[in-house]
Amino acid sequence: MSQLRGKSSIMSGDDTRVRGAPVGGPYAYRCPQCRTTSEPMETKPAARAEGHEHRRLFHGGHHPDGEEVIRVEYAPKGWSDMEPWERALSVAVILALAIGLMIKLG
């Protein structure tokens, strides 16, 4: 009943992380038994180390069936996902462009 590797999306409730993306970081450790996915890490070895620590803490060092290191992909940020300083900077850039356009055309 397993899905083909690289063809399924992660079922952790976070649809921003997608399996099957191009080669390269970031990576995450996925434990199907706990139904958890680690935070993204820049390298595969870092994600493997996270998996080793997870197995040691939660599974007595045993390897859960189906565990894997996956490549994750970030979703673009929306307005509500931005930090306050990012929103302020975005508004400042838009205002500067609008004022510049008004001066040029006016």
C-alpha positions, 0 to 999 in steps of 0.5 A: 500500500505504499506510494511511489517514492517522489510522487506523493505529497506530505500528509503532515497537514502542511501543504507547503512542503512537497516531495518530488522537487528538483535535487538540492536543499532544503531537506527534512526528516519524515517519520511516518509512524509519528506522522511528523516532519522535521523543520527544513535543513539545508543539507541531507546530512543535517536531515539524516542527523535529525532522523538519527536523533528522532529515532534515538529519542522516540524509537529506541534507536530503531528505524520506523518503516517508511522513514525518509529524508525528503526535499522540501519546497517553500511556498511563496509568502502571502501578506498575512505570513509576512513579518511587520517590517516586511509589510512596511518595506513592501508598502514603502516600495509601492509608495515610492514607485507610485510617487515616482510614476506620478512625478514622471507622468505629471 
